[in-house]
């Protein structure tokens, strides 16, 4: 099997999880500069913003980094006349932050082609994808340009599909992980496999390097992941709690105070299943039973979440965090990276 370090041109097999809406240039650059693979999530980014972000990353580090995209699954809704009803259901939160209800946009998300055009120009070391097997033309074009493709699996069947589709490495992400459950062969609720069950089975099933994600927060998790067949680890929550991340103080406080059994899986904030803290807005939206489909719900809540984030109102934010949140103790990316590296095989 190819060594993950050789595959990606990195010194240490530690990958920063890409955060949709919470990635930052300083954190991505810090992980890459430390010898790992910094990753930056491009959810919702149009071509112009992708090019600007890539330029900022290039200015911040000359080390390899990855860019991440969400593949369309085919069930995404476009803006329709239903938009106003979706917005009205969320009116109390817009009122709370002093915003008018947002009018229907031309689109909720940029097209995959627009994103890819900018990514090819950016030429990252790796392109990681979630929510599916990338089209063969995408994989071939990435390889033609010397870009590695990293897929993401929540089940063994998904891992096999990704390898068959040409992925160079696969992230096996357990149900403990923060953020969205990126299942694509079966509903997310039917694909909730813990990392310690998932990882060795994926490692046995595929011949490409497997990156362990979900619940890895310190040297103990790293050592356990390698013992179970991982070629690398991907870490999110511990890095999200650091000073370099785009999380605000309210989000960092939630990470440090939410117990492993207090995080929840919810569709309230985006319309897709994701793990985070059960704050007031999550509880109220779930109780209302008025959740718009993806990506309408995510686009709408994103309008008031942005203002809440600027003001540090944690009860109106998406406080994504994993079940390992209580283990997120490092204050800086350097401290977290050093702790993780201490668990790598000699």
Secondary structure by P-SEA (a helix, b strand, c coil): ccccccccccccccccbbbcccccaaaaaaaaaaccbbbbbbccccaaaaaaaaaaaaaacccbbbbbbbcccccccccccaaaaaaaaaaaaaaaaccccccccccccccaaaaaaaaaaacccbbbbccccccaaaaaaaaaacbbbbbbbccaaaaaaaaaacccbbbbccccccccccccccccccccccccccaaaaaaccccbbbbbcccccaaaaaaaaaaccccccccccccccccccccaaaaaaaacccccccccccccccccccccccaaaaaaaaaccccccaaaaaaaaaaaaaaaaacccccccccccccccccccccaaaaaaaaaaaccc
